[in-house]
Amino acid sequence: MQTLLDLDQLRTFLLIAETGSFTKTADSVFRTQSAISMQIRRLEERIGNPLFTRDGRTLQLTPHGEKLLTYARRLLELNHETVTSFRTEKIQANIRVGLPDIYLEHMVEDALQPIFQDYPAIETIIQCEPTDALIDNIRRGLLDLALILQPAGQKRSEVLNSSRFVWVTSAENSPHEQAALPLALNRPNCSWRKLLTDALNTIQRDYRIVLSTSSTRSIVMAVRSGSAITILPENMVSSGMRILTEEEGFPKLPSGSLSLIRAQGIHAPAIDLIAAAIKASFRKTIRISN
């Protein structure tokens, strides 16, 4: 078995793991599917174990593939860090980054700090929008990178953080005891909103929408004040809120995932740098904007 791993093969492996598809990976790197398959076969030969398995139409990582995934990310990030360390002063760019406003504090105070300090010629332009708008802006070429939060299973890119969705109410008041539940929700085409209303319709619970907004922080403020309830990923629940349980009549909800997506066909060292910084930061404990 060859002991030297090929970074291009590792990058292809990582893309397949993220997209769940050989075809999508081939399309994203403008190569044939047979070329992608050959890269994976050669990587499996070097590792000495199969990396993927199929369950019907679903492509899954084997236990060896799961193990390699961690190492592949570390190796590619280290390679990127090594190369870019020699280019710090040369990189100049304006990079557009979108995210839900609830993550703004963590983005500015944690994720982007290395960029601010080490790359003075990079200007980061931040846009706060809900996930549906961010995905649309990525497709239209209006953003370079976007953090999106959506129910698990709607996989678009590498998952940075996962948390189950929970029902939340005020820690001091009881809007959840009203006959028709007052709801604070994102805009009508938001996947969170559909998840919430579908759950209430399933149990035939009456509700009324008191706030519809593109600002997650506004939703949080409405919940804290006792004006409404909503659903949030559990790791976004902060002071002034409490979780509602199944014993209180609120059904169990699926998990949500925080992912980073990027505009297709745009390749720039500055985008790679910011993407790496965001990934490293948002895989850790996330600080929520109050």
KAJO-V948747 format. One record per pair of residues at least 4 apart in sequence whose ideal C-beta (glycine too) atoms are under 7 Angstrom apart, sorted by the first residue. I is the first residue (numbers start at 1). GAP is how many residues later the second one is. Records with the same first field share a line. If there is no record, write none. Layout:
# KAJO-V948747
I=GAP + GAP
This chain:
# KAJO-V948747
1=45 + 47
2=44
5=5 + 41 + 70
6=4
7=4 + 68 + 69 + 72
8=4
9=4 + 30 + 33 + 34
10=4 + 62 + 65 + 66
11=4 + 65
12=4 + 13 + 24 + 27 + 28
13=4 + 27 + 30 + 38 + 55 + 59
14=4 + 58 + 59 + 62
15=4 + 10 + 13 + 14
16=6 + 9 + 24
17=44 + 52
18=139 + 140
19=5 + 6
20=39 + 135
21=4 + 38
22=4 + 11 + 14 + 15
23=4 + 10
24=4
25=4 + 11
26=5 + 6 + 7 + 10
28=236
31=4 + 5
33=4
34=4
35=4
36=4
37=4
38=4
39=4
40=4 + 11
41=4
42=4
43=4 + 8
44=5 + 6 + 7
47=4 + 17 + 21
49=15
50=12 + 14
51=10 + 11 + 13 + 14 + 17
52=7 + 8 + 9 + 10 + 13
53=7 + 9
54=4 + 5
55=5
61=4 + 5 + 8
63=4
64=4
65=4
68=4
69=4
70=4
71=4
72=4
73=4
74=4
75=4
76=4
77=4 + 199
78=4
79=4
80=4 + 192 + 196
81=4
83=4
84=4 + 185 + 189
87=4 + 182
88=30 + 31
91=28 + 30 + 31 + 178 + 179
92=29
93=29 + 175 + 177
94=29 + 31
95=27 + 29 + 30 + 49 + 175 + 176 + 179
96=29 + 31 + 47 + 48
97=27 + 28 + 29 + 46 + 47 + 48 + 177
98=29 + 31 + 36 + 39 + 45 + 48
99=4 + 5 + 8 + 29 + 47 + 48
100=28 + 30 + 31 + 49 + 116
101=27 + 114 + 115 + 116 + 188
102=114 + 115 + 118 + 134 + 186 + 187
103=4 + 44 + 183 + 186
104=4 + 24 + 185
105=4 + 182 + 184
106=4 + 5 + 180 + 181
107=4 + 5
108=4
109=4
110=171 + 177
111=166 + 167 + 170 + 171
112=4 + 12 + 165
113=4
114=4 + 163
115=4 + 7 + 9 + 158 + 159 + 162
119=154
122=148
124=150
127=16
129=4 + 5 + 85
130=56 + 57 + 60 + 84
131=4 + 17 + 18 + 19 + 59 + 60
132=4 + 55 + 57 + 58
133=4 + 81
134=4 + 9 + 12 + 14
135=4 + 13
136=4
137=5 + 6
138=5 + 8 + 123 + 125
141=122
143=120
144=118 + 119 + 122 + 127
145=115 + 117 + 126 + 129 + 130 + 133
146=115
147=111 + 113 + 131 + 135
148=8 + 111 + 113
149=84 + 107 + 109
150=4 + 41 + 106 + 107
151=40 + 44 + 103 + 105
152=10 + 102 + 103 + 104 + 105
154=37
156=103 + 105
157=102 + 103 + 104
158=101 + 102
159=98 + 100
160=98 + 99 + 100 + 119 + 122 + 123
161=97 + 121 + 122 + 125
162=93 + 95
163=70 + 71 + 72 + 92 + 93
164=70 + 89 + 91
165=30 + 66 + 67 + 68 + 88 + 89 + 90 + 91
166=65 + 66 + 68 + 71 + 77 + 87
167=62 + 64 + 76 + 77 + 83
168=55 + 61 + 62 + 63 + 64 + 69 + 73 + 74 + 75 + 76
169=6 + 7 + 54 + 60 + 72 + 73 + 75
170=5 + 53 + 54 + 55 + 56 + 70 + 71
171=69 + 70 + 71
172=54
173=53
175=7 + 51 + 52 + 53 + 54
176=5 + 53 + 68
178=4
179=27
180=26 + 27 + 28
181=19 + 24 + 25 + 26 + 48
182=26 + 28 + 45 + 46 + 47
183=13 + 24 + 25 + 26 + 27 + 45 + 46 + 47
184=26 + 27 + 35 + 38 + 39 + 44 + 46
185=8 + 11 + 24 + 26 + 27 + 45
186=4 + 6 + 7 + 27 + 28
187=25 + 27
188=5
191=4
192=4 + 39
193=4
194=4
195=4 + 36 + 58
196=4 + 35
197=4
198=4
199=52 + 54
200=5 + 7
203=48
210=17 + 18
211=7 + 8 + 11 + 17
213=5 + 6
215=4
216=4
217=4 + 72
218=4
219=4 + 11
220=4
221=4
222=5 + 6
223=5 + 6 + 7 + 18
224=16 + 17
231=22
232=4 + 5
233=23
235=51
236=52
237=4 + 6
238=50 + 52
244=4 + 6
245=5
246=4 + 5 + 6
258=24
260=15 + 18 + 19
262=9 + 13
266=5
269=4
270=4
271=4
272=4
273=4
274=4
275=4
276=4
277=4
278=4
279=4
282=4
